[in-house]
Amino acid sequence: MYRFTMLLAAVAVSLAPFNAGASAERGSEAEALTMVKKAIAFYDKNGREKTFAELSHNPGPFVHNDLYVTVNDMNGTSLAHINPKMMGKNLIDLRDADGKYIQRERIEAARSQTTGWQDYKFYNPATKKIEAKHTFWEKHDNLLFACGAYKPE
């Protein structure tokens, strides 16, 4: 439990600086799905290296309000993220505020389907609160592209 608490705290602290002053406008689930689809199309056109670089820019073309696209491999390693501290880290043991293993659940679902939605609670850098999040993910080229919309209370 201590390890989980420390990991969640590290994520929260590391996300805060690059969204300081961000408006609390919320992205929608439809926008999250569209952003994942656009990221995959960009990946198909421009390749892995350029895509991961673009997905990691903040501000950037794949960041809108509190929405941002991430990419993880099927082992849980972060390959693209707007938070540079998350890049290259294996997030297989990352849990949400209720203790749910976020990446493990997503990877398990991706073994039997190519897209899905996932619910969990996570730190919203725009509001600086733990909030419910509904994330769309898609498995493409054995990678998991994801973007989630925080749900109002």
Backbone as a chain_set.jsonl record, in Angstrom:
{"seq": "MYRFTMLLAAVAVSLAPFNAGASAERGSEAEALTMVKKAIAFYDKNGREKTFAELSHNPGPFVHNDLYVTVNDMNGTSLAHINPKMMGKNLIDLRDADGKYIQRERIEAARSQTTGWQDYKFYNPATKKIEAKHTFWEKHDNLLFACGAYKPE", "coords": {"N": [[0.825, -1.191, 0.0], [1.97, 1.227, 0.737], [3.803, 1.617, -1.332], [2.081, 1.996, -3.519], [0.777, 4.372, -2.701], [2.92, 6.156, -2.695], [3.618, 6.097, -5.417], [1.277, 7.105, -6.628], [1.278, 9.647, -5.489], [3.647, 10.655, -6.571], [2.989, 10.733, -9.291], [0.907, 12.623, -9.236], [2.229, 14.937, -8.276], [4.163, 15.277, -10.265], [2.628, 15.794, -12.53], [1.443, 18.228, -12.063], [3.069, 20.698, -12.542], [3.181, 21.257, -15.388], [0.644, 21.89, -16.084], [-0.156, 24.019, -14.688], [-2.213, 26.721, -14.053], [-3.937, 26.007, -16.026], [-7.12, 25.92, -17.606], [-10.169, 24.764, -16.121], [-11.732, 23.512, -17.931], [-13.459, 20.802, -19.313], [-12.714, 17.976, -21.303], [-14.594, 15.973, -23.585], [-15.986, 12.606, -23.716], [-16.367, 11.842, -26.358], [-14.519, 13.504, -27.626], [-12.171, 12.46, -26.544], [-12.105, 9.869, -27.658], [-11.923, 10.595, -30.378], [-9.437, 11.885, -30.374], [-7.695, 9.737, -29.857], [-8.096, 8.217, -32.183], [-7.117, 10.052, -34.099], [-4.459, 10.201, -33.278], [-3.581, 7.611, -33.844], [-3.894, 7.57, -36.636], [-2.005, 9.519, -37.269], [0.274, 8.205, -36.374], [0.332, 6.014, -38.173], [0.884, 7.386, -40.524], [3.237, 8.856, -39.982], [5.009, 7.374, -38.449], [6.609, 5.717, -35.639], [8.64, 7.101, -33.998], [8.348, 9.928, -34.562], [5.653, 10.239, -33.924], [5.512, 9.551, -31.157], [7.07, 11.62, -30.133], [5.491, 13.882, -30.812], [3.158, 13.325, -29.352], [4.082, 13.738, -26.846], [4.423, 16.43, -26.424], [3.547, 19.386, -24.695], [2.176, 22.46, -24.515], [0.495, 20.864, -27.265], [-0.377, 19.114, -30.347], [-1.912, 16.971, -29.536], [-3.094, 17.477, -27.146], [-5.725, 18.751, -25.333], [-7.614, 20.908, -23.48], [-8.299, 19.127, -20.603], [-7.573, 16.754, -21.725], [-5.372, 14.279, -23.02], [-3.263, 12.261, -25.058], [-1.914, 9.053, -24.51], [0.624, 6.507, -24.872], [1.269, 3.143, -24.383], [3.223, 0.158, -24.127], [2.532, -3.378, -24.514], [3.451, -4.414, -22.184], [3.145, -2.559, -20.282], [4.822, -0.359, -20.263], [5.456, 3.092, -20.485], [5.415, 4.871, -23.407], [4.791, 7.209, -24.711], [3.892, 10.292, -23.435], [2.543, 13.231, -21.904], [3.824, 14.02, -19.663], [7.089, 14.23, -18.947], [8.383, 12.778, -16.945], [7.122, 10.383, -16.826], [7.804, 8.986, -19.04], [9.146, 6.098, -20.489], [8.869, 4.629, -18.188], [7.792, 1.719, -16.473], [4.515, 1.065, -15.962], [2.955, -0.923, -14.934], [2.273, -1.573, -12.332], [0.849, 0.605, -11.488], [-1.725, 2.073, -9.695], [-5.132, 3.143, -9.283], [-6.956, 5.603, -7.34], [-8.589, 3.965, -5.829], [-7.234, 1.643, -5.692], [-7.242, 0.043, -7.949], [-5.605, -1.685, -10.547], [-4.537, 0.013, -13.159], [-3.118, -0.189, -15.715], [-2.725, -2.979, -15.88], [-5.367, -3.921, -16.042], [-6.177, -2.748, -18.473], [-4.376, -3.898, -20.314], [-5.03, -6.609, -20.036], [-7.672, -6.578, -21.041], [-7.087, -5.832, -23.657], [-6.019, -8.106, -24.697], [-8.075, -9.619, -25.64], [-9.72, -7.99, -27.116], [-9.86, -5.154, -29.395], [-10.448, -2.512, -28.854], [-11.701, -0.392, -26.234], [-13.384, 0.815, -23.267], [-12.52, 2.239, -20.152], [-12.909, 2.599, -16.681], [-11.794, 4.5, -13.95], [-10.261, 6.11, -11.095], [-8.442, 9.1, -11.008], [-5.741, 11.493, -10.788], [-6.526, 14.719, -11.769], [-4.864, 17.003, -13.58], [-5.732, 19.549, -14.279], [-7.751, 20.342, -12.457], [-6.623, 19.648, -10.132], [-7.451, 17.579, -8.491], [-8.461, 14.293, -7.361], [-10.325, 12.441, -9.569], [-13.133, 10.823, -11.144], [-12.535, 8.988, -14.091], [-13.054, 8.336, -17.498], [-11.82, 6.364, -19.833], [-10.895, 5.944, -23.191], [-9.426, 3.402, -25.055], [-7.259, 2.025, -27.539], [-5.952, -0.754, -29.189], [-3.226, -0.928, -31.253], [-0.93, -1.886, -33.628], [0.272, -3.466, -31.744], [0.422, -1.779, -29.573], [-0.872, 0.34, -26.974], [-2.968, 2.903, -27.323], [-4.324, 5.665, -25.661], [-6.836, 7.816, -24.23], [-8.434, 9.817, -21.885], [-11.47, 11.086, -20.466], [-12.217, 13.196, -17.853], [-14.739, 12.862, -15.427], [-17.362, 14.931, -14.33], [-18.252, 15.523, -10.908]], "CA": [[0.0, 0.0, 0.0], [2.875, 2.371, 0.791], [4.354, 1.783, -2.676], [1.007, 2.574, -4.316], [0.576, 5.748, -2.273], [4.063, 6.937, -3.164], [3.528, 6.192, -6.87], [0.194, 8.025, -6.925], [1.744, 10.983, -5.114], [4.649, 11.072, -7.559], [2.27, 11.08, -10.517], [0.186, 13.868, -8.995], [3.192, 16.034, -8.182], [4.845, 15.472, -11.539], [1.697, 16.318, -13.514], [1.008, 19.573, -11.707], [3.759, 21.859, -13.09], [2.958, 21.629, -16.775], [-0.736, 22.305, -16.28], [-0.456, 25.119, -13.779], [-2.941, 27.78, -14.716], [-4.827, 25.482, -17.061], [-8.524, 26.082, -17.253], [-10.777, 23.52, -15.661], [-12.647, 23.008, -18.949], [-13.352, 19.356, -19.46], [-12.901, 17.353, -22.602], [-15.679, 14.988, -23.582], [-15.649, 11.242, -24.115], [-16.285, 11.835, -27.824], [-13.236, 14.114, -27.974], [-11.115, 11.51, -26.167], [-12.101, 8.839, -28.691], [-11.43, 11.221, -31.604], [-8.001, 12.134, -30.223], [-7.007, 8.45, -30.028], [-8.158, 7.889, -33.613], [-6.199, 10.963, -34.792], [-3.089, 9.802, -32.926], [-3.281, 6.385, -34.592], [-3.724, 7.97, -38.031], [-0.713, 10.2, -37.313], [1.265, 7.13, -36.228], [0.393, 5.273, -39.437], [1.459, 8.259, -41.55], [4.527, 9.441, -39.623], [5.881, 6.437, -37.759], [6.702, 5.626, -34.189], [9.468, 8.128, -33.357], [7.726, 11.246, -34.686], [4.388, 10.225, -33.192], [5.761, 9.604, -29.716], [7.544, 12.975, -29.836], [4.342, 14.795, -30.876], [2.248, 13.028, -28.246], [4.728, 14.132, -25.597], [4.488, 17.893, -26.334], [2.465, 20.081, -23.993], [1.021, 22.197, -25.366], [0.777, 20.151, -28.5], [-1.56, 18.774, -31.139], [-2.688, 15.89, -28.93], [-3.488, 17.942, -25.819], [-6.856, 19.67, -25.427], [-8.172, 21.053, -22.129], [-7.71, 18.127, -19.701], [-7.374, 15.523, -22.495], [-4.066, 14.05, -23.633], [-3.119, 10.884, -25.526], [-0.741, 8.325, -24.044], [0.87, 5.221, -25.523], [2.002, 2.164, -23.58], [3.354, -1.134, -24.79], [1.711, -4.429, -23.899], [4.032, -4.759, -20.887], [2.83, -1.467, -19.374], [5.818, 0.707, -20.306], [5.002, 4.338, -21.088], [6.217, 5.25, -24.581], [4.448, 8.592, -25.043], [3.122, 10.896, -22.339], [2.861, 14.655, -21.791], [4.676, 14.193, -18.495], [8.365, 13.586, -19.252], [8.785, 11.875, -15.864], [6.461, 9.093, -17.025], [8.381, 8.363, -20.233], [10.037, 4.968, -20.284], [8.58, 3.926, -16.932], [6.819, 0.643, -16.519], [3.382, 1.456, -15.116], [2.131, -2.108, -14.714], [1.807, -1.58, -10.946], [0.15, 1.849, -11.187], [-3.106, 1.868, -9.243], [-5.921, 4.349, -9.119], [-7.208, 5.988, -5.953], [-9.268, 2.863, -5.156], [-6.369, 0.466, -5.715], [-7.389, -0.7, -9.203], [-4.436, -1.678, -11.418], [-5.008, 0.61, -14.404], [-2.489, -0.784, -16.899], [-3.003, -4.421, -15.923], [-6.737, -4.098, -16.516], [-6.222, -2.378, -19.89], [-3.63, -4.915, -21.067], [-5.842, -7.83, -20.033], [-8.78, -6.375, -21.984], [-6.53, -5.756, -25.014], [-5.682, -9.458, -25.163], [-9.242, -10.235, -26.278], [-10.444, -7.015, -27.939], [-8.955, -4.122, -29.905], [-10.791, -1.211, -28.28], [-12.545, -0.478, -25.059], [-13.48, 1.933, -22.326], [-12.069, 1.854, -18.821], [-13.23, 3.562, -15.631], [-10.939, 4.504, -12.768], [-10.13, 7.435, -10.486], [-7.064, 9.544, -11.195], [-5.448, 12.902, -10.571], [-6.773, 15.613, -12.891], [-3.945, 18.122, -13.409], [-6.43, 20.819, -14.471], [-8.49, 20.708, -11.246], [-5.766, 19.236, -9.022], [-8.246, 16.69, -7.643], [-8.691, 12.927, -7.818], [-11.656, 12.428, -10.163], [-13.484, 9.68, -11.984], [-12.059, 9.164, -15.459], [-13.547, 7.345, -18.455], [-10.754, 6.358, -20.829], [-10.984, 5.13, -24.393], [-8.133, 2.881, -25.481], [-7.276, 1.204, -28.744], [-4.733, -1.513, -29.454], [-2.819, -0.736, -32.643], [0.477, -2.252, -33.813], [0.656, -4.032, -30.443], [0.578, -0.668, -28.639], [-2.145, 0.811, -26.432], [-3.191, 4.348, -27.389], [-5.425, 5.935, -24.74], [-7.16, 9.184, -23.853], [-9.568, 9.746, -20.983], [-12.222, 12.282, -20.073], [-12.59, 13.244, -16.445], [-16.179, 13.028, -15.282], [-17.725, 15.821, -13.213], [-18.82, 14.829, -9.733]], "C": [[0.869, 1.255, 0.0], [3.416, 2.677, -0.601], [3.321, 2.431, -3.594], [0.819, 4.048, -3.978], [1.694, 6.643, -2.783], [4.01, 7.121, -4.679], [2.442, 7.18, -7.264], [0.604, 9.455, -6.595], [2.753, 11.513, -6.127], [3.99, 11.486, -8.867], [1.58, 12.431, -10.346], [1.132, 15.061, -8.981], [3.832, 16.31, -9.54], [3.921, 16.009, -12.626], [1.362, 17.783, -13.272], [1.74, 20.698, -12.434], [3.388, 22.223, -14.517], [1.506, 21.939, -17.066], [-1.133, 23.428, -15.332], [-1.141, 26.227, -14.574], [-3.886, 27.289, -15.807], [-6.272, 25.681, -16.626], [-9.081, 24.722, -16.849], [-11.801, 23.012, -16.679], [-12.385, 21.53, -19.159], [-13.537, 18.943, -20.911], [-13.992, 16.302, -22.473], [-15.157, 13.608, -23.951], [-15.511, 11.143, -25.627], [-14.955, 12.437, -28.282], [-12.079, 13.181, -27.644], [-10.994, 10.421, -27.231], [-11.507, 9.397, -29.989], [-9.926, 11.46, -31.524], [-7.196, 10.846, -30.386], [-6.972, 8.075, -31.506], [-7.194, 8.761, -34.419], [-4.742, 10.587, -34.504], [-2.677, 8.55, -33.697], [-3.076, 6.7, -36.077], [-2.375, 8.673, -38.222], [0.423, 9.18, -37.238], [1.431, 6.369, -37.543], [1.077, 6.089, -40.535], [2.914, 8.639, -41.253], [5.488, 8.523, -38.88], [5.971, 6.659, -36.257], [7.426, 6.816, -33.545], [8.803, 9.509, -33.394], [6.422, 11.32, -33.883], [4.617, 10.343, -31.693], [6.263, 10.98, -29.298], [6.375, 13.958, -29.816], [3.374, 14.58, -29.717], [2.804, 13.522, -26.916], [4.874, 15.647, -25.449], [3.276, 18.451, -25.592], [2.847, 21.54, -23.84], [1.448, 21.505, -26.651], [-0.505, 19.747, -29.188], [-2.433, 17.679, -30.533], [-3.01, 16.182, -27.463], [-4.606, 18.956, -26.023], [-7.557, 19.703, -24.078], [-7.519, 20.026, -21.203], [-7.527, 16.772, -20.392], [-5.949, 15.465, -23.034], [-3.969, 12.568, -23.977], [-1.833, 10.296, -24.96], [-0.588, 7.048, -24.868], [1.707, 4.375, -24.574], [2.16, 0.901, -24.411], [2.544, -2.17, -24.017], [2.327, -4.979, -22.611], [3.781, -3.66, -19.86], [3.82, -0.328, -19.376], [5.274, 1.908, -21.065], [5.96, 4.745, -22.209], [5.957, 6.682, -25.028], [3.527, 9.123, -23.956], [3.493, 12.367, -22.26], [3.731, 14.959, -20.579], [6.006, 13.484, -18.754], [8.834, 12.61, -18.174], [8.152, 10.487, -16.01], [7.083, 8.307, -18.181], [9.352, 7.244, -19.866], [9.792, 4.176, -19.014], [7.577, 2.815, -17.173], [5.74, 0.946, -15.493], [2.459, 0.289, -14.794], [1.562, -2.146, -13.291], [1.084, -0.297, -10.536], [-1.303, 1.546, -10.839], [-3.829, 3.204, -9.173], [-6.165, 4.596, -7.639], [-7.916, 4.898, -5.151], [-8.448, 1.579, -5.158], [-6.466, -0.383, -6.965], [-6.112, -0.563, -10.033], [-4.85, -1.21, -12.805], [-4.433, -0.101, -15.628], [-2.765, -2.285, -17.002], [-4.388, -4.69, -16.497], [-6.827, -3.813, -18.018], [-5.535, -3.426, -20.762], [-4.433, -6.21, -21.148], [-7.005, -7.72, -21.028], [-8.275, -6.395, -23.424], [-6.092, -7.113, -25.553], [-6.858, -10.095, -25.909], [-10.058, -9.271, -27.136], [-9.484, -5.913, -28.365], [-9.263, -2.722, -29.396], [-11.631, -1.427, -27.034], [-12.544, 0.81, -24.266], [-13.119, 1.404, -20.95], [-12.414, 2.976, -17.843], [-12.284, 3.388, -14.463], [-10.904, 5.927, -12.212], [-8.67, 7.85, -10.554], [-6.949, 11.037, -10.974], [-5.679, 13.693, -11.857], [-5.868, 16.829, -12.708], [-4.612, 19.48, -13.583], [-7.142, 21.274, -13.197], [-7.707, 20.414, -9.974], [-6.522, 18.393, -7.99], [-8.226, 15.281, -8.223], [-10.124, 12.88, -8.316], [-11.887, 11.135, -10.934], [-13.068, 9.999, -13.42], [-12.572, 8.009, -16.313], [-12.611, 7.407, -19.659], [-11.05, 5.412, -21.978], [-9.569, 4.681, -24.738], [-8.323, 2.057, -26.748], [-5.913, 0.544, -28.914], [-4.429, -1.394, -30.945], [-1.331, -1.024, -32.738], [1.082, -2.757, -32.497], [1.02, -2.958, -29.413], [-0.808, -0.256, -28.158], [-2.166, 2.337, -26.425], [-4.398, 4.63, -26.494], [-5.603, 7.427, -24.498], [-8.431, 9.118, -23.009], [-10.172, 11.091, -20.667], [-12.562, 12.163, -18.594], [-14.067, 13.557, -16.351], [-16.472, 13.97, -14.122], [-18.404, 15.028, -12.101], [-20.314, 14.841, -9.721]], "O": [[0.54, 2.238, -0.665], [3.485, 3.836, -1.009], [3.66, 3.326, -4.368], [0.713, 4.881, -4.878], [1.446, 7.756, -3.246], [4.328, 8.202, -5.175], [2.659, 8.011, -8.145], [0.302, 10.376, -7.355], [2.712, 12.687, -6.495], [4.387, 12.477, -9.48], [1.666, 13.287, -11.226], [0.857, 16.082, -9.611], [4.019, 17.469, -9.913], [4.404, 16.632, -13.571], [1.028, 18.5, -14.215], [1.069, 21.609, -12.921], [3.29, 23.41, -14.83], [1.168, 22.23, -18.214], [-2.315, 23.746, -15.196], [-0.677, 26.61, -15.648], [-4.566, 28.095, -16.442], [-6.599, 25.618, -15.441], [-8.53, 23.676, -17.194], [-12.644, 22.181, -16.344], [-11.241, 21.075, -19.18], [-14.38, 19.472, -21.636], [-14.272, 15.807, -21.381], [-14.035, 13.46, -24.435], [-14.633, 10.438, -26.125], [-14.335, 11.935, -29.22], [-11.104, 13.12, -28.394], [-9.886, 10.092, -27.654], [-10.681, 8.743, -30.625], [-9.216, 11.257, -32.509], [-6.124, 10.863, -30.992], [-5.932, 7.663, -32.02], [-6.525, 8.265, -35.326], [-3.894, 10.652, -35.394], [-1.538, 8.449, -34.152], [-2.172, 6.148, -36.705], [-1.688, 8.447, -39.218], [1.415, 9.29, -37.959], [2.555, 6.111, -37.973], [1.773, 5.528, -41.382], [3.73, 8.732, -42.171], [6.658, 8.863, -38.703], [5.477, 7.644, -35.708], [6.882, 7.462, -32.649], [8.708, 10.179, -32.366], [6.128, 12.333, -33.248], [3.975, 11.158, -31.032], [5.917, 11.459, -28.218], [6.275, 14.779, -28.905], [2.833, 15.539, -29.166], [2.05, 13.701, -25.96], [5.402, 16.108, -24.437], [2.138, 18.044, -25.828], [3.775, 21.841, -23.09], [2.609, 21.56, -27.057], [-1.597, 20.001, -28.68], [-3.567, 17.479, -30.966], [-3.176, 15.272, -26.651], [-4.457, 19.906, -26.792], [-8.034, 18.68, -23.585], [-6.3, 20.05, -21.033], [-7.346, 15.756, -19.721], [-5.391, 16.48, -23.452], [-4.523, 11.722, -23.275], [-0.794, 10.955, -24.935], [-1.543, 6.571, -25.48], [2.716, 4.829, -24.034], [1.342, 0.608, -25.283], [1.946, -1.86, -22.987], [1.784, -5.909, -22.013], [4.156, -3.803, -18.696], [3.688, 0.594, -18.572], [4.704, 1.767, -22.147], [7.155, 4.936, -21.985], [6.816, 7.301, -25.657], [2.525, 8.501, -23.603], [4.642, 12.724, -22.522], [4.31, 16.041, -20.484], [6.046, 12.254, -18.779], [9.61, 11.702, -18.469], [8.603, 9.529, -15.383], [6.899, 7.093, -18.278], [10.253, 7.422, -19.047], [10.442, 3.156, -18.787], [6.644, 2.95, -17.964], [6.019, 1.069, -14.301], [1.304, 0.495, -14.42], [0.482, -2.695, -13.074], [0.741, -0.128, -9.366], [-2.011, 0.863, -11.579], [-3.208, 4.257, -9.023], [-5.639, 3.88, -6.787], [-7.854, 4.902, -3.922], [-8.912, 0.543, -4.681], [-5.832, -1.435, -7.04], [-5.596, 0.541, -10.203], [-5.458, -1.975, -13.553], [-5.186, -0.564, -16.485], [-3.011, -2.798, -18.094], [-4.562, -5.577, -17.333], [-7.48, -4.556, -18.752], [-6.047, -3.797, -21.818], [-4.507, -6.834, -22.207], [-7.283, -8.664, -21.767], [-8.952, -6.913, -24.312], [-5.823, -7.247, -26.747], [-6.663, -11.004, -26.716], [-10.995, -9.694, -27.813], [-8.417, -5.75, -27.772], [-8.418, -1.832, -29.499], [-12.192, -2.501, -26.815], [-11.809, 1.754, -24.557], [-13.39, 0.246, -20.631], [-12.231, 4.155, -18.146], [-12.003, 2.267, -14.037], [-11.467, 6.843, -12.812], [-7.773, 7.079, -10.212], [-7.949, 11.755, -10.973], [-5.106, 13.381, -12.9], [-6.074, 17.611, -11.779], [-4.098, 20.477, -13.076], [-7.139, 22.464, -12.884], [-8.068, 20.863, -8.886], [-6.271, 18.479, -6.788], [-8.004, 15.093, -9.419], [-11.046, 13.236, -7.582], [-10.941, 10.448, -11.322], [-13.227, 11.123, -13.896], [-12.528, 6.851, -15.9], [-12.613, 8.383, -20.41], [-11.405, 4.25, -21.78], [-8.631, 5.478, -24.716], [-9.382, 1.481, -26.995], [-4.87, 1.187, -28.799], [-5.265, -1.716, -31.789], [-0.547, -0.445, -31.986], [2.247, -2.502, -32.191], [1.818, -3.195, -28.505], [-1.801, -0.477, -28.851], [-1.477, 2.979, -25.631], [-5.394, 3.909, -26.562], [-4.646, 8.199, -24.555], [-9.391, 8.442, -23.377], [-9.477, 12.106, -20.607], [-13.12, 11.162, -18.146], [-14.59, 14.397, -17.083], [-15.894, 13.824, -13.046], [-19.041, 14.002, -12.34], [-20.928, 14.301, -8.801]]}, "num_chains": 1, "name": "protein.A"}
